[in-house]
Structure formats: structure tokens, C-alpha cells
Amino acid sequence: MGKHRSRLVILANILSVISANKGAKRTQIMYQAYLSYKLLVQYLNDLTEAELIVCGKRNRYMLTKKGQMFLATFSEYDKSRESVYNQLNHVEDQRLMLDAMCPNIDLSNNSNHKHSKETA
């Protein structure tokens, strides 16, 4: 995996596993959400307390309406976050291109150039 996931992403991963399987047991969630058993138990307790999931028949976890709403909202949030991230990368690429076009000019905000309104 390489990167550390945020708590929000882990919660959404767990809810996604439960949703995709129309209910899931601990072991299935643990493997599909890539969590240790210790972390899984903590997150399941947190999700249960927040009323995003319930433990039903045969120890299968199910999403509540609130859990479904969380997952839908997270999906929208994640798409927006990704879009903003891509836009910021594009803007940074453009800035670097502009910097490369002016290699001998200090374009940093820290320059001590005074902008004069004098006319020649």
C-alpha cells in the first residue's frame, strides 16, 4: 500500500466492503479493507457507536441509512478532493513552465523589486 490512509478513508473503506457485500463478517472486512484485527475492532466499535453500522444476524455487519448517507457523501467529497488535487498540480506545472521561461529572473515573492508607476 505504501501510503498511510486517513481515518476518514479507512472508515469509508470499511463501509464500502460492507455495502458491496450486502453485509459482511469481521474477517471479510479485515481482509478487504486491509486492516489488522486490532484496528478493525476499534473501527467497528466507532462505526457502531456512530450508528453507521449495526451487527445483525450471524455476526454480519450491515449499513444503516446513516451509513449509506455517509458513504454517498464521502464519494462526492473524494471526487471533489481529487479534482482539486489535480487542478493544483496543473497550476504548479504551469508555474514551473513559466519559471523555466525566465531562468535569469527571480520570480519568487521574496524579491525586493519595487514596482514604479513612473513613465519614461
N, CA, C and O atoms as a GROMACS GRO file, in nm:
protein
  480
    1MET      N    1   0.082  -0.119   0.000
    1MET     CA    2   0.000   0.000   0.000
    1MET      C    3   0.086   0.126   0.000
    1MET      O    4   0.058   0.219  -0.075
    2GLY      N    5   0.191   0.131   0.082
    2GLY     CA    6   0.284   0.242   0.075
    2GLY      C    7   0.241   0.366   0.150
    2GLY      O    8   0.314   0.413   0.237
    3LYS      N    9   0.127   0.422   0.120
    3LYS     CA   10   0.079   0.544   0.184
    3LYS      C   11  -0.004   0.510   0.307
    3LYS      O   12  -0.067   0.405   0.315
    4HIS      N   13  -0.002   0.602   0.401
    4HIS     CA   14  -0.089   0.588   0.517
    4HIS      C   15  -0.225   0.645   0.480
    4HIS      O   16  -0.234   0.752   0.420
    5ARG      N   17  -0.330   0.574   0.517
    5ARG     CA   18  -0.465   0.622   0.487
    5ARG      C   19  -0.515   0.705   0.604
    5ARG      O   20  -0.481   0.679   0.719
    6SER      N   21  -0.595   0.803   0.573
    6SER     CA   22  -0.655   0.884   0.679
    6SER      C   23  -0.766   0.802   0.746
    6SER      O   24  -0.815   0.704   0.691
    7ARG      N   25  -0.803   0.846   0.863
    7ARG     CA   26  -0.911   0.780   0.937
    7ARG      C   27  -1.040   0.780   0.855
    7ARG      O   28  -1.113   0.681   0.852
    8LEU      N   29  -1.066   0.892   0.790
    8LEU     CA   30  -1.186   0.905   0.707
    8LEU      C   31  -1.187   0.803   0.593
    8LEU      O   32  -1.290   0.742   0.565
    9VAL      N   33  -1.073   0.785   0.529
    9VAL     CA   34  -1.062   0.688   0.419
    9VAL      C   35  -1.082   0.546   0.471
    9VAL      O   36  -1.148   0.464   0.406
   10ILE      N   37  -1.025   0.516   0.586
   10ILE     CA   38  -1.041   0.381   0.644
   10ILE      C   39  -1.187   0.355   0.677
   10ILE      O   40  -1.238   0.246   0.650
   11LEU      N   41  -1.254   0.452   0.735
   11LEU     CA   42  -1.397   0.436   0.766
   11LEU      C   43  -1.476   0.410   0.638
   11LEU      O   44  -1.562   0.322   0.634
   12ALA      N   45  -1.446   0.487   0.534
   12ALA     CA   46  -1.516   0.469   0.407
   12ALA      C   47  -1.484   0.333   0.346
   12ALA      O   48  -1.572   0.269   0.287
   13ASN      N   49  -1.359   0.287   0.359
   13ASN     CA   50  -1.323   0.154   0.308
   13ASN      C   51  -1.404   0.045   0.376
   13ASN      O   52  -1.453  -0.046   0.310
   14ILE      N   53  -1.416   0.054   0.506
   14ILE     CA   54  -1.494  -0.046   0.581
   14ILE      C   55  -1.639  -0.044   0.536
   14ILE      O   56  -1.698  -0.149   0.510
   15LEU      N   57  -1.697   0.074   0.528
   15LEU     CA   58  -1.836   0.085   0.486
   15LEU      C   59  -1.855   0.035   0.343
   15LEU      O   60  -1.958  -0.025   0.311
   16SER      N   61  -1.758   0.059   0.258
   16SER     CA   62  -1.765   0.012   0.119
   16SER      C   63  -1.765  -0.140   0.112
   16SER      O   64  -1.839  -0.199   0.032
   17VAL      N   65  -1.682  -0.204   0.194
   17VAL     CA   66  -1.678  -0.351   0.197
   17VAL      C   67  -1.813  -0.405   0.241
   17VAL      O   68  -1.866  -0.499   0.182
   18ILE      N   69  -1.869  -0.345   0.344
   18ILE     CA   70  -1.999  -0.390   0.395
   18ILE      C   71  -2.107  -0.369   0.290
   18ILE      O   72  -2.191  -0.456   0.267
   19SER      N   73  -2.105  -0.253   0.225
   19SER     CA   74  -2.205  -0.221   0.123
   19SER      C   75  -2.194  -0.315   0.003
   19SER      O   76  -2.295  -0.369  -0.043
   20ALA      N   77  -2.073  -0.334  -0.048
   20ALA     CA   78  -2.052  -0.415  -0.168
   20ALA      C   79  -2.094  -0.561  -0.148
   20ALA      O   80  -2.135  -0.628  -0.242
   21ASN      N   81  -2.083  -0.608  -0.025
   21ASN     CA   82  -2.116  -0.747   0.005
   21ASN      C   83  -2.256  -0.763   0.065
   21ASN      O   84  -2.295  -0.873   0.105
   22LYS      N   85  -2.329  -0.653   0.072
   22LYS     CA   86  -2.463  -0.652   0.134
   22LYS      C   87  -2.458  -0.713   0.273
   22LYS      O   88  -2.542  -0.794   0.312
   23GLY      N   89  -2.357  -0.669   0.347
   23GLY     CA   90  -2.331  -0.720   0.481
   23GLY      C   91  -2.204  -0.802   0.480
   23GLY      O   92  -2.174  -0.870   0.382
   24ALA      N   93  -2.128  -0.795   0.590
   24ALA     CA   94  -2.002  -0.868   0.594
   24ALA      C   95  -1.964  -0.901   0.737
   24ALA      O   96  -1.999  -0.831   0.831
   25LYS      N   97  -1.891  -1.011   0.751
   25LYS     CA   98  -1.838  -1.051   0.881
   25LYS      C   99  -1.702  -0.985   0.900
   25LYS      O  100  -1.642  -0.932   0.806
   26ARG      N  101  -1.655  -0.989   1.026
   26ARG     CA  102  -1.529  -0.924   1.061
   26ARG      C  103  -1.412  -0.965   0.972
   26ARG      O  104  -1.338  -0.881   0.923
   27THR      N  105  -1.396  -1.095   0.953
   27THR     CA  106  -1.280  -1.144   0.876
   27THR      C  107  -1.283  -1.090   0.734
   27THR      O  108  -1.180  -1.047   0.682
   28GLN      N  109  -1.398  -1.092   0.672
   28GLN     CA  110  -1.411  -1.040   0.535
   28GLN      C  111  -1.377  -0.891   0.530
   28GLN      O  112  -1.306  -0.846   0.440
   29ILE      N  113  -1.427  -0.816   0.626
   29ILE     CA  114  -1.398  -0.672   0.631
   29ILE      C  115  -1.248  -0.650   0.653
   29ILE      O  116  -1.187  -0.567   0.587
   30MET      N  117  -1.191  -0.725   0.745
   30MET     CA  118  -1.049  -0.712   0.778
   30MET      C  119  -0.961  -0.729   0.654
   30MET      O  120  -0.873  -0.648   0.628
   31TYR      N  121  -0.986  -0.835   0.579
   31TYR     CA  122  -0.904  -0.862   0.460
   31TYR      C  123  -0.931  -0.765   0.346
   31TYR      O  124  -0.838  -0.718   0.282
   32GLN      N  125  -1.056  -0.735   0.322
   32GLN     CA  126  -1.088  -0.648   0.208
   32GLN      C  127  -1.056  -0.501   0.235
   32GLN      O  128  -1.033  -0.424   0.141
   33ALA      N  129  -1.056  -0.461   0.362
   33ALA     CA  130  -1.022  -0.322   0.396
   33ALA      C  131  -0.875  -0.308   0.438
   33ALA      O  132  -0.831  -0.199   0.474
   34TYR      N  133  -0.800  -0.418   0.432
   34TYR     CA  134  -0.657  -0.417   0.464
   34TYR      C  135  -0.628  -0.362   0.604
   34TYR      O  136  -0.553  -0.265   0.620
   35LEU      N  137  -0.690  -0.425   0.704
   35LEU     CA  138  -0.672  -0.381   0.842
   35LEU      C  139  -0.626  -0.496   0.930
   35LEU      O  140  -0.656  -0.612   0.903
   36SER      N  141  -0.553  -0.463   1.036
   36SER     CA  142  -0.521  -0.562   1.137
   36SER      C  143  -0.648  -0.587   1.218
   36SER      O  144  -0.740  -0.505   1.218
   37TYR      N  145  -0.652  -0.700   1.287
   37TYR     CA  146  -0.770  -0.731   1.367
   37TYR      C  147  -0.791  -0.626   1.476
   37TYR      O  148  -0.904  -0.585   1.502
   38LYS      N  149  -0.683  -0.582   1.538
   38LYS     CA  150  -0.692  -0.483   1.646
   38LYS      C  151  -0.755  -0.352   1.595
   38LYS      O  152  -0.846  -0.298   1.658
   39LEU      N  153  -0.707  -0.302   1.480
   39LEU     CA  154  -0.764  -0.180   1.423
   39LEU      C  155  -0.908  -0.201   1.379
   39LEU      O  156  -0.993  -0.114   1.398
   40LEU      N  157  -0.935  -0.316   1.320
   40LEU     CA  158  -1.071  -0.346   1.275
   40LEU      C  159  -1.170  -0.334   1.389
   40LEU      O  160  -1.274  -0.270   1.376
   41VAL      N  161  -1.138  -0.396   1.502
   41VAL     CA  162  -1.228  -0.395   1.618
   41VAL      C  163  -1.253  -0.251   1.664
   41VAL      O  164  -1.366  -0.214   1.696
   42GLN      N  165  -1.148  -0.170   1.668
   42GLN     CA  166  -1.163  -0.030   1.709
   42GLN      C  167  -1.256   0.046   1.613
   42GLN      O  168  -1.346   0.119   1.655
   43TYR      N  169  -1.232   0.028   1.483
   43TYR     CA  170  -1.314   0.098   1.383
   43TYR      C  171  -1.459   0.048   1.384
   43TYR      O  172  -1.552   0.128   1.372
   44LEU      N  173  -1.479  -0.081   1.398
   44LEU     CA  174  -1.616  -0.133   1.403
   44LEU      C  175  -1.690  -0.078   1.524
   44LEU      O  176  -1.808  -0.045   1.515
   45ASN      N  177  -1.621  -0.068   1.636
   45ASN     CA  178  -1.684  -0.009   1.756
   45ASN      C  179  -1.720   0.137   1.731
   45ASN      O  180  -1.829   0.182   1.766
   46ASP      N  181  -1.628   0.212   1.669
   46ASP     CA  182  -1.654   0.353   1.639
   46ASP      C  183  -1.772   0.369   1.543
   46ASP      O  184  -1.858   0.454   1.563
   47LEU      N  185  -1.776   0.286   1.439
   47LEU     CA  186  -1.885   0.293   1.341
   47LEU      C  187  -2.019   0.253   1.402
   47LEU      O  188  -2.123   0.310   1.367
   48THR      N  189  -2.016   0.156   1.491
   48THR     CA  190  -2.138   0.113   1.559
   48THR      C  191  -2.189   0.225   1.651
   48THR      O  192  -2.308   0.255   1.653
   49GLU      N  193  -2.096   0.286   1.728
   49GLU     CA  194  -2.133   0.396   1.817
   49GLU      C  195  -2.190   0.514   1.739
   49GLU      O  196  -2.282   0.581   1.786
   50ALA      N  197  -2.136   0.539   1.620
   50ALA     CA  198  -2.183   0.650   1.536
   50ALA      C  199  -2.311   0.614   1.461
   50ALA      O  200  -2.365   0.695   1.386
   51GLU      N  201  -2.358   0.492   1.482
   51GLU     CA  202  -2.481   0.441   1.419
   51GLU      C  203  -2.472   0.438   1.267
   51GLU      O  204  -2.571   0.459   1.197
   52LEU      N  205  -2.351   0.410   1.217
   52LEU     CA  206  -2.331   0.395   1.073
   52LEU      C  207  -2.346   0.249   1.031
   52LEU      O  208  -2.375   0.219   0.915
   53ILE      N  209  -2.326   0.158   1.127
   53ILE     CA  210  -2.343   0.014   1.102
   53ILE      C  211  -2.412  -0.050   1.221
   53ILE      O  212  -2.413   0.005   1.332
   54VAL      N  213  -2.469  -0.167   1.197
   54VAL     CA  214  -2.524  -0.250   1.305
   54VAL      C  215  -2.475  -0.392   1.283
   54VAL      O  216  -2.450  -0.434   1.170
   55CYS      N  217  -2.462  -0.464   1.393
   55CYS     CA  218  -2.423  -0.604   1.383
   55CYS      C  219  -2.552  -0.686   1.386
   55CYS      O  220  -2.625  -0.685   1.486
   56GLY      N  221  -2.579  -0.755   1.277
   56GLY     CA  222  -2.704  -0.827   1.263
   56GLY      C  223  -2.690  -0.976   1.288
   56GLY      O  224  -2.606  -1.021   1.365
   57LYS      N  225  -2.776  -1.052   1.220
   57LYS     CA  226  -2.777  -1.197   1.234
   57LYS      C  227  -2.644  -1.256   1.190
   57LYS      O  228  -2.580  -1.207   1.098
   58ARG      N  229  -2.604  -1.362   1.257
   58ARG     CA  230  -2.481  -1.435   1.226
   58ARG      C  231  -2.357  -1.345   1.226
   58ARG      O  232  -2.263  -1.367   1.150
   59ASN      N  233  -2.360  -1.244   1.313
   59ASN     CA  234  -2.246  -1.152   1.328
   59ASN      C  235  -2.207  -1.082   1.197
   59ASN      O  236  -2.089  -1.055   1.174
   60ARG      N  237  -2.306  -1.054   1.113
   60ARG     CA  238  -2.281  -0.981   0.989
   60ARG      C  239  -2.310  -0.833   1.013
   60ARG      O  240  -2.416  -0.796   1.066
   61TYR      N  241  -2.216  -0.751   0.975
   61TYR     CA  242  -2.234  -0.607   0.988
   61TYR      C  243  -2.310  -0.556   0.866
   61TYR      O  244  -2.284  -0.597   0.753
   62MET      N  245  -2.403  -0.466   0.892
   62MET     CA  246  -2.487  -0.408   0.788
   62MET      C  247  -2.482  -0.255   0.800
   62MET      O  248  -2.466  -0.201   0.909
   63LEU      N  249  -2.494  -0.188   0.687
   63LEU     CA  250  -2.501  -0.042   0.688
   63LEU      C  251  -2.638   0.004   0.735
   63LEU      O  252  -2.740  -0.057   0.702
   64THR      N  253  -2.640   0.111   0.810
   64THR     CA  254  -2.766   0.177   0.843
   64THR      C  255  -2.792   0.282   0.734
   64THR      O  256  -2.709   0.302   0.646
   65LYS      N  257  -2.906   0.346   0.740
   65LYS     CA  258  -2.936   0.456   0.646
   65LYS      C  259  -2.830   0.566   0.660
   65LYS      O  260  -2.783   0.622   0.562
   66LYS      N  261  -2.793   0.593   0.784
   66LYS     CA  262  -2.691   0.694   0.811
   66LYS      C  263  -2.557   0.651   0.749
   66LYS      O  264  -2.484   0.735   0.695
   67GLY      N  265  -2.524   0.522   0.756
   67GLY     CA  266  -2.402   0.470   0.695
   67GLY      C  267  -2.405   0.482   0.544
   67GLY      O  268  -2.303   0.514   0.482
   68GLN      N  269  -2.521   0.457   0.484
   68GLN     CA  270  -2.536   0.472   0.339
   68GLN      C  271  -2.517   0.619   0.299
   68GLN      O  272  -2.454   0.649   0.198
   69MET      N  273  -2.572   0.708   0.379
   69MET     CA  274  -2.560   0.851   0.351
   69MET      C  275  -2.414   0.896   0.366
   69MET      O  276  -2.364   0.974   0.286
   70PHE      N  277  -2.346   0.845   0.469
   70PHE     CA  278  -2.204   0.876   0.488
   70PHE      C  279  -2.123   0.833   0.366
   70PHE      O  280  -2.041   0.909   0.316
   71LEU      N  281  -2.147   0.712   0.319
   71LEU     CA  282  -2.073   0.658   0.206
   71LEU      C  283  -2.098   0.739   0.078
   71LEU      O  284  -2.005   0.765   0.002
   72ALA      N  285  -2.222   0.778   0.055
   72ALA     CA  286  -2.255   0.860  -0.062
   72ALA      C  287  -2.188   0.997  -0.053
   72ALA      O  288  -2.134   1.047  -0.151
   73THR      N  289  -2.192   1.057   0.064
   73THR     CA  290  -2.130   1.188   0.085
   73THR      C  291  -1.979   1.179   0.072
   73THR      O  292  -1.916   1.267   0.014
   74PHE      N  293  -1.920   1.072   0.124
   74PHE     CA  294  -1.776   1.053   0.112
   74PHE      C  295  -1.736   1.040  -0.035
   74PHE      O  296  -1.633   1.093  -0.076
   75SER      N  297  -1.816   0.971  -0.112
   75SER     CA  298  -1.788   0.955  -0.254
   75SER      C  299  -1.782   1.090  -0.324
   75SER      O  300  -1.691   1.116  -0.403
   76GLU      N  301  -1.878   1.177  -0.296
   76GLU     CA  302  -1.879   1.312  -0.352
   76GLU      C  303  -1.757   1.391  -0.306
   76GLU      O  304  -1.692   1.458  -0.386
   77TYR      N  305  -1.728   1.383  -0.178
   77TYR     CA  306  -1.612   1.452  -0.120
   77TYR      C  307  -1.484   1.405  -0.186
   77TYR      O  308  -1.399   1.487  -0.222
   78ASP      N  309  -1.469   1.275  -0.203
   78ASP     CA  310  -1.346   1.220  -0.259
   78ASP      C  311  -1.327   1.263  -0.405
   78ASP      O  312  -1.215   1.292  -0.447
   79LYS      N  313  -1.435   1.268  -0.481
   79LYS     CA  314  -1.426   1.315  -0.620
   79LYS      C  315  -1.385   1.462  -0.623
   79LYS      O  316  -1.301   1.502  -0.704
   80SER      N  317  -1.443   1.543  -0.536
   80SER     CA  318  -1.408   1.685  -0.530
   80SER      C  319  -1.263   1.703  -0.487
   80SER      O  320  -1.191   1.784  -0.544
   81ARG      N  321  -1.220   1.628  -0.387
   81ARG     CA  322  -1.083   1.636  -0.338
   81ARG      C  323  -0.984   1.600  -0.449
   81ARG      O  324  -0.883   1.667  -0.467
   82GLU      N  325  -1.014   1.495  -0.523
   82GLU     CA  326  -0.928   1.451  -0.633
   82GLU      C  327  -0.921   1.557  -0.743
   82GLU      O  328  -0.814   1.582  -0.799
   83SER      N  329  -1.034   1.618  -0.773
   83SER     CA  330  -1.039   1.723  -0.875
   83SER      C  331  -0.954   1.843  -0.834
   83SER      O  332  -0.878   1.896  -0.915
   84VAL      N  333  -0.967   1.886  -0.710
   84VAL     CA  334  -0.889   1.999  -0.660
   84VAL      C  335  -0.740   1.964  -0.662
   84VAL      O  336  -0.657   2.047  -0.701
   85TYR      N  337  -0.706   1.845  -0.621
   85TYR     CA  338  -0.566   1.800  -0.621
   85TYR      C  339  -0.508   1.806  -0.763
   85TYR      O  340  -0.397   1.855  -0.783
   86ASN      N  341  -0.584   1.756  -0.860
   86ASN     CA  342  -0.538   1.759  -0.999
   86ASN      C  343  -0.524   1.902  -1.051
   86ASN      O  344  -0.429   1.932  -1.123
   87GLN      N  345  -0.617   1.989  -1.013
   87GLN     CA  346  -0.609   2.129  -1.056
   87GLN      C  347  -0.487   2.197  -0.996
   87GLN      O  348  -0.418   2.273  -1.064
   88LEU      N  349  -0.459   2.170  -0.868
   88LEU     CA  350  -0.342   2.229  -0.804
   88LEU      C  351  -0.213   2.182  -0.870
   88LEU      O  352  -0.120   2.260  -0.888
   89ASN      N  353  -0.208   2.054  -0.906
   89ASN     CA  354  -0.091   2.002  -0.976
   89ASN      C  355  -0.074   2.070  -1.111
   89ASN      O  356   0.038   2.103  -1.150
   90HIS      N  357  -0.184   2.092  -1.182
   90HIS     CA  358  -0.179   2.159  -1.312
   90HIS      C  359  -0.128   2.302  -1.297
   90HIS      O  360  -0.044   2.347  -1.375
   91VAL      N  361  -0.177   2.374  -1.197
   91VAL     CA  362  -0.134   2.512  -1.173
   91VAL      C  363   0.015   2.514  -1.139
   91VAL      O  364   0.088   2.600  -1.188
   92GLU      N  365   0.060   2.421  -1.057
   92GLU     CA  366   0.202   2.415  -1.022
   92GLU      C  367   0.288   2.385  -1.146
   92GLU      O  368   0.395   2.443  -1.162
   93ASP      N  369   0.241   2.295  -1.231
   93ASP     CA  370   0.313   2.266  -1.356
   93ASP      C  371   0.325   2.391  -1.443
   93ASP      O  372   0.429   2.416  -1.503
   94GLN      N  373   0.217   2.469  -1.450
   94GLN     CA  374   0.220   2.593  -1.528
   94GLN      C  375   0.320   2.693  -1.469
   94GLN      O  376   0.392   2.759  -1.543
   95ARG      N  377   0.323   2.703  -1.336
   95ARG     CA  378   0.417   2.794  -1.270
   95ARG      C  379   0.560   2.752  -1.300
   95ARG      O  380   0.645   2.837  -1.327
   96LEU      N  381   0.588   2.624  -1.294
   96LEU     CA  382   0.722   2.575  -1.324
   96LEU      C  383   0.762   2.603  -1.468
   96LEU      O  384   0.877   2.636  -1.497
   97MET      N  385   0.666   2.590  -1.559
   97MET     CA  386   0.691   2.619  -1.700
   97MET      C  387   0.725   2.768  -1.717
   97MET      O  388   0.817   2.803  -1.791
   98LEU      N  389   0.652   2.854  -1.649
   98LEU     CA  390   0.678   2.998  -1.656
   98LEU      C  391   0.815   3.030  -1.596
   98LEU      O  392   0.890   3.111  -1.652
   99ASP      N  393   0.850   2.967  -1.485
   99ASP     CA  394   0.981   2.985  -1.424
   99ASP      C  395   1.091   2.946  -1.522
   99ASP      O  396   1.193   3.014  -1.534
  100ALA      N  397   1.071   2.835  -1.593
  100ALA     CA  398   1.171   2.786  -1.688
  100ALA      C  399   1.188   2.882  -1.805
  100ALA      O  400   1.295   2.887  -1.865
  101MET      N  401   1.085   2.956  -1.839
  101MET     CA  402   1.092   3.052  -1.950
  101MET      C  403   1.173   3.176  -1.912
  101MET      O  404   1.217   3.250  -2.000
  102CYS      N  405   1.192   3.198  -1.783
  102CYS     CA  406   1.264   3.316  -1.734
  102CYS      C  407   1.373   3.273  -1.637
  102CYS      O  408   1.367   3.307  -1.519
  103PRO      N  409   1.474   3.198  -1.684
  103PRO     CA  410   1.572   3.139  -1.593
  103PRO      C  411   1.658   3.241  -1.517
  103PRO      O  412   1.705   3.209  -1.408
  104ASN      N  413   1.678   3.360  -1.569
  104ASN     CA  414   1.766   3.457  -1.505
  104ASN      C  415   1.691   3.562  -1.424
  104ASN      O  416   1.751   3.658  -1.375
  105ILE      N  417   1.562   3.544  -1.409
  105ILE     CA  418   1.481   3.641  -1.335
  105ILE      C  419   1.427   3.572  -1.210
  105ILE      O  420   1.370   3.463  -1.215
  106ASP      N  421   1.446   3.641  -1.096
  106ASP     CA  422   1.394   3.587  -0.970
  106ASP      C  423   1.244   3.615  -0.965
  106ASP      O  424   1.203   3.730  -0.952
  107LEU      N  425   1.163   3.510  -0.976
  107LEU     CA  426   1.017   3.527  -0.976
  107LEU      C  427   0.955   3.498  -0.840
  107LEU      O  428   0.833   3.493  -0.827
  108SER      N  429   1.039   3.478  -0.738
  108SER     CA  430   0.985   3.447  -0.606
  108SER      C  431   0.915   3.569  -0.547
  108SER      O  432   0.942   3.682  -0.588
  109ASN      N  433   0.828   3.546  -0.454
  109ASN     CA  434   0.755   3.655  -0.388
  109ASN      C  435   0.845   3.735  -0.296
  109ASN      O  436   0.806   3.842  -0.249
  110ASN      N  437   0.965   3.685  -0.269
  110ASN     CA  438   1.055   3.750  -0.174
  110ASN      C  439   1.147   3.852  -0.239
  110ASN      O  440   1.232   3.910  -0.170
  111SER      N  441   1.134   3.875  -0.368
  111SER     CA  442   1.224   3.970  -0.433
  111SER      C  443   1.195   4.111  -0.384
  111SER      O  444   1.082   4.143  -0.346
  112ASN      N  445   1.298   4.193  -0.386
  112ASN     CA  446   1.285   4.330  -0.335
  112ASN      C  447   1.262   4.431  -0.447
  112ASN      O  448   1.296   4.548  -0.432
  113HIS      N  449   1.206   4.387  -0.558
  113HIS     CA  450   1.181   4.477  -0.670
  113HIS      C  451   1.066   4.570  -0.633
  113HIS      O  452   0.964   4.528  -0.578
  114LYS      N  453   1.086   4.699  -0.665
  114LYS     CA  454   0.979   4.794  -0.644
  114LYS      C  455   0.912   4.819  -0.778
  114LYS      O  456   0.978   4.840  -0.879
  115HIS      N  457   0.784   4.816  -0.776
  115HIS     CA  458   0.708   4.842  -0.898
  115HIS      C  459   0.679   4.992  -0.903
  115HIS      O  460   0.609   5.046  -0.817
  116SER      N  461   0.734   5.056  -1.002
  116SER     CA  462   0.719   5.200  -1.016
  116SER      C  463   0.615   5.233  -1.120
  116SER      O  464   0.601   5.162  -1.220
  117LYS      N  465   0.542   5.340  -1.098
  117LYS     CA  466   0.444   5.386  -1.194
  117LYS      C  467   0.501   5.498  -1.279
  117LYS      O  468   0.428   5.566  -1.351
  118GLU      N  469   0.632   5.518  -1.270
  118GLU     CA  470   0.693   5.624  -1.347
  118GLU      C  471   0.691   5.589  -1.496
  118GLU      O  472   0.704   5.473  -1.534
  119THR      N  473   0.674   5.691  -1.576
  119THR     CA  474   0.676   5.670  -1.721
  119THR      C  475   0.806   5.727  -1.776
  119THR      O  476   0.861   5.822  -1.720
  120ALA      N  477   0.852   5.670  -1.881
  120ALA     CA  478   0.979   5.716  -1.940
  120ALA      C  479   0.959   5.832  -2.032
  120ALA      O  480   1.055   5.882  -2.089
   0.00000   0.00000   0.00000
